[in-house]
Amino acid sequence: MHIPLRLSVDIFMLALGAGLSYWIGAKNGQVIHQALAIGAVVFVRLWERRKQQTAEQKAERREKRRQRRLRRDEREKEGAERRANERKQRAEEERQRVEEDYEHHEGRGAAHA
């Protein structure tokens, strides 16, 4: 059976906290249930710290994704603006070419009349 990594880390932290607190408690002559209570406190603090780190990492990843999305949108916007300007320029060139052809035909027709 495979234990998920997070669960195994939690179990390890609980065991480590209980072991350390038992060792500290036994060393100071405390009874076992007091040592286990200290172990539980150590475990909760470790777990809260890990939870906070996980939340910070999530926030960092979210911010990085947001920054990447903004950069991508900016690149796409620049590309779209460039393509729009190229289309405008081509349309202007085509309009000028049509006007020149029209003027050329008008001028030739007047000379023959």
Backbone bond lengths (Angstrom), bond angles and torsions (degrees), N, CA, C in turn:
res aa  C-N    CA-C-N  psi(-1)  N-CA   C-N-CA  omega(-1)  CA-C   N-CA-C  phi
1 M - - - 1.452 - - 1.529 109.15 -
2 H 1.299 115.91 135.09 1.465 121.11 -178.21 1.522 109.27 -97.26
3 I 1.335 115.68 127.27 1.467 121.24 177.70 1.525 107.59 -95.22
4 P 1.335 117.49 130.15 1.469 119.17 177.99 1.526 111.22 -56.99
5 L 1.304 115.70 148.23 1.462 121.63 -175.99 1.523 111.55 -58.56
6 R 1.306 117.65 -44.52 1.473 119.54 -179.01 1.520 111.50 -61.39
7 L 1.334 116.12 -42.64 1.464 119.69 179.43 1.522 110.52 -64.55
8 S 1.325 116.90 -42.19 1.465 119.28 179.26 1.530 110.82 -65.43
9 V 1.329 117.96 -36.09 1.470 120.56 176.51 1.522 109.80 -65.76
10 D 1.340 116.81 -42.10 1.467 119.92 177.95 1.525 111.26 -62.07
11 I 1.319 116.64 -44.53 1.469 120.33 178.96 1.521 110.24 -62.34
12 F 1.334 116.73 -42.97 1.461 120.38 179.24 1.527 110.52 -61.78
13 M 1.333 116.90 -44.07 1.470 119.63 -179.61 1.525 110.57 -65.01
14 L 1.330 117.64 -38.89 1.461 120.69 177.56 1.524 110.48 -62.86
15 A 1.326 116.02 -46.26 1.465 119.95 179.95 1.524 110.77 -64.05
16 L 1.317 116.85 -42.33 1.463 120.51 179.48 1.526 110.52 -63.50
17 G 1.330 116.66 -46.56 1.465 119.93 178.58 1.516 111.86 -61.60
18 A 1.341 116.84 -43.50 1.466 120.12 179.75 1.527 110.64 -65.59
19 G 1.326 116.23 -42.68 1.473 119.69 179.72 1.515 112.14 -63.32
20 L 1.319 116.16 -46.43 1.472 119.39 179.55 1.523 111.37 -63.22
21 S 1.330 115.32 -44.63 1.465 117.46 -178.43 1.526 111.03 -68.41
22 Y 1.328 117.87 -34.68 1.467 120.00 177.20 1.524 109.78 -64.71
23 W 1.334 115.30 -43.60 1.472 119.62 -179.86 1.526 109.76 -63.06
24 I 1.354 116.15 -45.34 1.470 119.88 178.57 1.527 109.79 -64.56
25 G 1.342 116.63 -43.91 1.461 120.85 -178.81 1.519 112.41 -64.50
26 A 1.328 116.82 -44.13 1.466 120.41 179.98 1.521 109.87 -65.66
27 K 1.316 116.11 -36.46 1.462 120.41 -179.56 1.529 110.70 -64.34
28 N 1.331 116.35 -36.29 1.459 120.42 -178.11 1.522 112.41 -91.35
29 G 1.313 118.00 3.45 1.458 121.33 177.99 1.514 114.01 80.34
30 Q 1.316 118.75 16.56 1.464 121.00 178.30 1.524 109.32 -78.83
31 V 1.301 115.19 160.23 1.463 119.08 177.81 1.522 109.60 -79.26
32 I 1.321 115.41 163.06 1.469 121.05 -172.03 1.533 111.66 -62.44
33 H 1.325 119.19 -41.79 1.472 118.74 -176.13 1.530 111.33 -66.63
34 Q 1.320 118.27 -28.63 1.462 119.67 174.43 1.529 109.77 -69.14
35 A 1.317 115.89 -40.09 1.463 119.97 178.51 1.523 110.51 -62.58
36 L 1.330 116.13 -41.49 1.466 119.17 178.71 1.527 111.18 -66.91
37 A 1.320 116.98 -34.63 1.465 119.98 176.79 1.526 110.23 -64.09
38 I 1.321 116.37 -42.18 1.468 120.16 176.46 1.525 109.51 -62.48
39 G 1.335 116.50 -41.87 1.469 121.20 177.93 1.513 111.69 -59.61
40 A 1.333 115.92 -40.20 1.463 119.40 178.54 1.525 110.72 -64.61
41 V 1.321 117.21 -40.19 1.468 120.64 178.36 1.524 110.20 -63.76
42 V 1.342 115.90 -44.26 1.470 119.77 178.44 1.523 109.90 -60.40
43 F 1.345 115.97 -44.23 1.460 120.24 -179.96 1.524 111.02 -61.00
44 V 1.334 116.60 -45.41 1.469 120.30 -178.79 1.520 110.34 -62.11
45 R 1.322 117.07 -41.49 1.469 119.37 179.19 1.526 111.29 -64.97
46 L 1.337 115.98 -43.44 1.470 119.00 177.63 1.524 110.32 -62.26
47 W 1.333 115.91 -43.02 1.456 119.90 -178.66 1.522 110.65 -64.69
48 E 1.334 118.31 -41.47 1.467 121.17 178.37 1.520 111.18 -64.23
49 R 1.329 116.38 -39.34 1.465 119.51 178.16 1.525 110.21 -63.91
50 R 1.340 115.94 -42.90 1.470 119.37 179.68 1.524 110.11 -65.50
51 K 1.328 116.77 -39.13 1.464 120.54 178.46 1.529 110.45 -63.33
52 Q 1.327 116.75 -40.95 1.461 120.74 178.68 1.528 110.47 -65.23
53 Q 1.336 116.33 -42.69 1.468 119.48 178.91 1.522 110.33 -62.82
54 T 1.333 116.30 -40.62 1.463 120.01 178.41 1.524 110.34 -62.34
55 A 1.325 116.65 -42.69 1.469 120.28 178.80 1.524 110.63 -63.69
56 E 1.336 117.14 -40.53 1.469 120.38 178.21 1.524 110.71 -64.48
57 Q 1.336 116.48 -41.75 1.464 119.58 178.58 1.520 110.77 -63.83
58 K 1.336 116.70 -40.24 1.468 119.64 177.11 1.519 110.50 -60.78
59 A 1.332 116.04 -44.03 1.464 120.02 -179.92 1.528 110.63 -63.11
60 E 1.337 116.90 -40.53 1.469 120.03 178.00 1.517 110.80 -63.39
61 R 1.344 116.52 -45.45 1.467 119.41 179.33 1.524 110.81 -62.57
62 R 1.328 116.97 -40.65 1.468 120.84 178.63 1.525 110.30 -62.04
63 E 1.337 116.35 -42.73 1.466 120.57 179.59 1.529 110.82 -65.44
64 K 1.337 116.96 -41.62 1.470 119.91 177.98 1.521 110.95 -62.39
65 R 1.343 116.43 -42.77 1.472 119.16 177.51 1.520 110.73 -61.70
66 R 1.336 116.51 -41.74 1.466 120.35 179.42 1.524 110.58 -62.39
67 Q 1.344 116.96 -43.25 1.467 120.83 179.06 1.527 110.86 -63.59
68 R 1.352 116.53 -43.80 1.473 119.43 178.29 1.521 110.62 -61.47
69 R 1.332 116.12 -42.12 1.464 119.97 179.78 1.524 110.67 -63.20
70 L 1.339 117.28 -41.56 1.467 120.39 178.40 1.525 111.14 -63.74
71 R 1.347 116.88 -43.85 1.478 119.56 178.81 1.523 110.76 -63.22
72 R 1.352 116.62 -42.38 1.463 119.97 179.38 1.524 110.36 -63.51
73 D 1.332 116.68 -44.35 1.465 119.91 178.85 1.524 110.93 -61.17
74 E 1.336 116.61 -39.80 1.469 120.81 179.02 1.534 110.37 -63.36
75 R 1.344 116.25 -44.26 1.477 119.37 178.29 1.520 110.67 -62.46
76 E 1.337 116.41 -43.89 1.463 119.53 179.75 1.525 111.01 -64.21
77 K 1.322 116.57 -37.82 1.465 120.62 179.25 1.524 109.98 -64.89
78 E 1.344 116.64 -44.16 1.469 119.97 178.63 1.522 110.42 -61.55
79 G 1.332 116.94 -42.50 1.463 120.51 178.86 1.518 111.69 -63.16
80 A 1.318 116.73 -42.31 1.468 120.63 179.85 1.526 110.54 -65.51
81 E 1.336 116.88 -41.02 1.469 119.83 178.19 1.524 110.72 -64.19
82 R 1.323 116.74 -41.36 1.462 120.54 179.69 1.533 110.21 -63.04
83 R 1.344 116.08 -44.74 1.467 118.96 179.20 1.528 111.19 -64.05
84 A 1.323 117.18 -39.02 1.471 120.35 178.52 1.523 110.23 -63.97
85 N 1.327 117.33 -42.21 1.467 120.55 178.27 1.522 111.17 -64.43
86 E 1.334 116.97 -39.18 1.469 119.74 177.65 1.523 110.59 -63.97
87 R 1.336 116.93 -41.51 1.474 119.94 178.22 1.523 110.85 -63.44
88 K 1.333 116.64 -41.59 1.469 119.86 177.87 1.522 110.42 -61.50
89 Q 1.339 115.76 -43.73 1.461 119.58 -178.45 1.533 110.42 -64.37
90 R 1.342 116.81 -43.33 1.465 119.54 178.49 1.524 111.06 -63.65
91 A 1.325 116.94 -39.76 1.468 120.15 178.90 1.523 110.27 -64.60
92 E 1.330 117.30 -40.90 1.467 121.36 178.40 1.534 110.25 -63.88
93 E 1.335 116.80 -43.77 1.468 120.20 178.58 1.523 110.59 -62.64
94 E 1.328 116.59 -41.86 1.462 120.37 179.11 1.532 110.39 -64.24
95 R 1.334 116.95 -41.48 1.461 120.92 179.03 1.534 110.26 -62.15
96 Q 1.345 116.50 -43.49 1.466 119.90 178.75 1.524 111.01 -64.35
97 R 1.332 116.41 -39.84 1.465 119.71 179.90 1.528 110.26 -64.40
98 V 1.332 116.20 -41.67 1.465 119.93 179.33 1.528 109.93 -64.99
99 E 1.349 117.31 -41.41 1.468 120.22 178.47 1.524 110.66 -63.01
100 E 1.341 117.33 -41.89 1.469 120.27 179.68 1.522 110.56 -63.96
101 D 1.350 116.30 -42.14 1.464 119.47 178.13 1.527 110.26 -62.91
102 Y 1.329 116.04 -41.48 1.458 120.54 -179.43 1.526 110.12 -64.12
103 E 1.351 116.98 -46.18 1.464 120.49 179.31 1.529 110.68 -63.99
104 H 1.320 116.40 -38.64 1.453 120.46 -179.90 1.533 110.01 -62.86
105 H 1.330 116.80 -44.34 1.459 120.18 179.75 1.520 111.37 -69.81
106 E 1.314 118.35 -36.15 1.463 122.12 177.97 1.526 109.96 -63.71
107 G 1.313 116.35 -45.19 1.466 120.60 -178.29 1.516 111.68 -64.49
108 R 1.318 118.49 -40.59 1.446 121.97 -179.00 1.526 110.76 -69.16
109 G 1.301 115.93 -36.59 1.467 119.53 179.50 1.520 111.17 -67.03
110 A 1.320 118.64 -36.46 1.459 122.39 -178.92 1.520 110.07 -70.00
111 A 1.304 119.29 -32.95 1.459 122.50 -178.81 1.520 110.69 -70.29
112 H 1.313 117.93 -32.56 1.452 120.71 -178.26 1.518 112.32 -83.00
113 A 1.285 117.34 -13.24 1.460 119.20 -175.19 1.478 113.54 -79.57
